[in-house]
Amino acid sequence: MRLHRLTLRNVKGVRARTVELPDSGVVVLEGPNEIGKTTLLEAFDALLAYKSSSRAADVRALQPVDRDEAPEVEAEFTVGGTRVRYAKRWLRQPSTTLHVLGARPQQLTGDRAQQHVDALLDTHLDRTLFDALRYAQAGDGSVAPLVSSTVLTAALDAAAGARQHAEGSEAILERVDAEYRLYFTATGRPTGDYRAAMARQTQAQDDVAEAHRRVEEGSELLLRQRRARGWVARRQAELDEARRELALAERAAVAVREVTARHEAALEALAQAQELRAGAVRALAQRERLVSDERTLTSSLEVARRSRSADTEQADQLRAALLAAEEDAARAARAVEDAEAVEELARADAGHLADVRQLAESESLLRRAGQLVEEVRHARQQLPAQPVPRDVARRVRRLQDRHDVLVTQHTATTPALAVESLGADVHVRVADGSDPVVVVAGTAGRIGVSHDTTVEVPGGVRIRVLLPEEALGRVSQIETLRDQLQRELEELGAGSVEEVDALADDTESAHGALRDAVRDAEAVLRPFGSALAAQAASGVLPAVLQERVEQVRRQVRQHADARSAEGPLPTDESEARAVVESAAVVLRAARAEQRRTGSVFATSREAVTALTRRLDQAEGRIEADSARLGTLQAQLAATRGEASDAELRERLTAHEERSLAAGEAVRAAALAVAAADVDEVLTTLSRSRARAEVAVRTRETALAELNALNGQVEMAAGEGRQELYDLAVAVLDDAERELQAIDRRARAARHLRTTLTEHREAAHRLYVQPYTRAVEELGRSVYGSTFGVTVDEDLSLSARTLDGVTVPYAELSGGAKEQLGILARLAVARLVDPEHGCPVVIDDALGYSDPQRLRRMGEVLGSAAGRAGEVQVILLTCTPERYAAIPDLRTVRLTA
Amino acid sequence: MVRFLHTADWQIGMTRRYLTAEAQARFSAARVDVVHRIGRLARQQDCAFVLVCGDVFEHDQLTPQTVRRTLEALRTVEVPVYLLPGNHDHLGPMSVWSTPLMAEELPDHVHVLDRPGVHAVAPGVELVAVPWHGKHPQSDLVAPVLADIDVPPAGTVRVLAAHGPTDLLDADGRHRAAIPVAPLREALSAGRLHYVALGDRHSRTEVGDPAIWYAGAPEPTAWREERPGDVLVVEVDTSPEAEARTQVRVTPHRVATWSFLALDRRVDSESDLDALDSELGALPDKDRTVVRLGLRGTLGLAQHARLEELLGRHEDLLGALDRPTRHNDVVLAGDDDIVDLGLGGFLATAVEDIRAMAGGVPGDRSAPAAGTTEEVELEGRPGGPDGAAVRGVAFTPGEPDDAVSAQDALTLLYRLARGGSR
């Protein structure tokens, strides 16, 4: 494609502008910022991309912001050898106009125009190339992977000398890839229907295995059932054999049992005979016992009757003796009563005389007690009103002694004043409270200075004698003691210490007299109790003493009054005692007599009682024996009526004979049993029976097993395992059929994709070389001969080498990237067929390049465009001096 | 004179590996449905009873559902039915005939001939039954039964019911229990029998005597069967007027709804493909037709793609379309088709590689590896009542690239390069 002219009206900030472009070589569109350089490209893009009816964002963006005008773009360009003028107006009264220029001019509008251009572009414009050769403002300079550019790849095919590329290859690859992705994930794992079919196959395989296992299980059951049947049959045979043996043993046992039964019958007959014989023996013995009893009873009854008549006589005698003894006893009792009365009176008299004596003694004691009590009372009255205990008197005496000692000491240590009056009276005053001493004129005196002393001669002199401190303390002590002594004496009511001593003496003697009187009183009354003694000691005569005397006196008077009727009293106590003694002797004799007669009476009465009891017993016995005898005799008569004694004896004889015969029969049967070998037969029988039972049980067990198996087999048969297996196999077959079909398609897709991908990559590797050569050729004019590039299979630049140093593209500086980007585009533009090539458009680039590089880039740009002359290079810039180095440069200045 | 319906080999419960689940279900249902038709035919033809000579069931371990559906179908038959246990449904252990379900639910008018010998089934009619008691009898079962019978009372029709191959059809003597035909003919001549009803062979067959017949299976079970799908209405007249050897009249009646069709065709050109397409398209009752297709020939890539397409189309319609490997040999020829696509560049070299790997292998590889075993008509299929045979090697998906995947890849490329879709 070649762009010849571009006209914008009302596009963004551009009101109206037409730019004419030369067909080839380098043209610089120069203008300040914001003038709308980039807008030119955007407008051209919109013209190709959007219908006039479009309201796409890109289209709306074309509208001027400050005016309500419809944007219009017109471009004249050549594509696929056809030169056209193509114009569009959007948004308001949209329109599309196409003028086909050249030999067969044509004008189209609307959709037809659009379709015509679209067809031209689809056929002749390599959009990949068109986009790739544009170097956009602010881009990083990298070139879009160019491998999908058919124009470029065709060029590279030619350059590589082989036809690696065919039109539509990429589209086919995409379809192959889409087919592949129906069956595989990106990482090559089965997916979708393919995976589902595999899962179904696996599931079906598992189901078949399970169904197969169940069928096998059924076969196994059948095998076990067959074995169990054989087992049951063998056990049945064993059982039959055991039963045959048992039948034989039972027949032998029957024969043996008959012999045994005969023996048992003989034994039973013998027992019966012996029992009958025993009965006869018993009947005869009973008869004999009856006869003997009757005889014995008759004779003993006779003896008893005789004994009874003898006892009756003796009883009469004993009763007479009993009466006599009774009279003797009564008499003795009366004698005792008399003696007791006499003895009692004698004792009363003796008591009375003792009372008389006691009365006299009591009266005397009472009197003595009265005197002693009086003495006590008197002694008590003699006790001083203020008793002075001896210790108190001693304390007072000690006070006096201490006082006197101190005074003596004081006097000895104090000086004395010798005063001699020579004319005037001298007054000496001792400050001890005593009256002043006056030594009258011409006298002398000696005065002890026991206290501070003033010696004064009135009108003459006063002399004060002062005691030392120690002497003053003693004086105070002496005064204190004196006061204390004085208080003690006052309290005791005494005038002096001597008086106190006398008072203490008096007190002591009065207390001694009281103690003596009390001791005496207590001594007299102690026999009557300590209470009475204490009472007397306190000076009171106890009244009880008087009462006692009175009581004894009343007794004496009463006895004297009562005795007067009984005769004279004994004279004294000793006589009375003698009378008592003699009365006691008489009483003892009477009591002895009474005891003797009582004993005789008791003996006699016991004898009568015993005999009477014996008589009663004898009578009862005789009566009972008589009745018994009667019964016996009746019994005897009755049994004899049944069978006489002789008949009984005959019967016994007959039974004894029969017993003997039965015994013989038993012995014969026992011999037969011994001959039959019963034990052996019975042992065999029980052994056979046990064996048969075991055989039955064994067969039952086997049968039970078989039945269990039959049940299992029946159940298994009812489940339809074979059919279920067949169905499972059918499902598996179906699943595999499906899987095989999918697998064929999946493998085909995989095979195809793998192979195509490998070949495409190989082809791409071939493209790389010519492209690399083209870039390096251009680059070496800028960077020198060490310049090299690394090109990937998709034809993108991945690294630059300079002076032997290789730097990955991404790590290059912005300027270097820009330079590489422009070089790559120029290389592409040079490689492709000019007929199908596209303009190289570089928008505001090389801002980062140093002046030297800039110059060389300019030369390269110029040569790239100029040498071949077919490449259209359009540079947009606001700083045209960047491109000053480009030869044959044409500049179009854009102004507002 | 007595008229009855002779049939055999119902094979209820049979599965076929080449049937899809859907087709298998219909195939199984058809084996039960035919019983209804047999019942209606028996009534229409005024038959006194229906005699089934063995293999009522495919095997002896059937699901209760299958057994119940069969019994339900039998219940609709309005005449007495006599079922003879054959080799597939013998009276051995686990016999379907001795299950509680059978004991409880067998209709009153249906009788199992489970005892060898004479069964008086109606006044003047006797069946001489020869049931199978195991899968592998070691000798002819018919001979001892035959030895026990004498000439029946005058006016009594006597029919032998037996199952198994006859010595005439088992020339190589594979079967110890094969039934010798000569004694049967002798018995027929002697008047001890009047008709011999046989089962086991699924093709309707007269066996050396107009009174000895295999009825054949009422619904077909395999391709090699010659005349399956019929039942026989048999008329036996023993009245004195009837001539000694013309007293039996046998009339076949078609009752089948399914058919098995084996086609072997050459395909070398578009016109061959047209013909095949038409032939398959003209088949009646497609969904009940099981086709085994053998193709041989040489096809280009485009033709091969077309073949696959048309077979896929018919496969959707048919009961089954089986393409066993040994019956198929279609070779991919030339590279004209690929050349026509005008593929260039790396695509062309890639195609060269793929084609080299594809080599000259036959172009048709559709038969499953597991499906190489063909049914043996008399012995049933593998995994039958003898126990579950171990199944063939399981199919393994995702094998590495090989000639087969290469061929398919070429076909795929052809399709995709044309921008086509299936």
Interface residues (C-beta under 8 A of the other chain):
Chain A: D157 R163 Q164 H165 A166 E167 S169 I172 R175 V176 E179 P190 Y194 A197 M198 Q201 Q205 V208 A211 H212 V215 E216 G218 S219 L222 Q225 R226 V713 E714 A716 A717 G718 E719 G720 R721 Q722 E723 L724 Y725 D726 L727 V729 A730 V731 L732 D733 D734 E736 R737 L739 Q740 I742 D743 R744 R745 A746 R747 A748 A749 R750 H751 L752 T754 T755 L756 E758 H759 R760 A762 A763
Chain B: G13 M14 T15 R16 R17 Y18 L19 T20 A21 Q24 E58 H59 D60 Q61 L62 T63 P64 Q65 T66 V67 P93 M94 S95 V96 S98 T99 P100 L101 G342 L343 G344 G345 F346 L347 A348 T349 A350 D353 I354 R365 P368 A370 G371 G383 G384 P385 G387 A388 V390 R391 A394 F395 P397 G398 E399 D401 V404 S405 A406 D408 A409 T411 L412 L413 L416 A417 G419
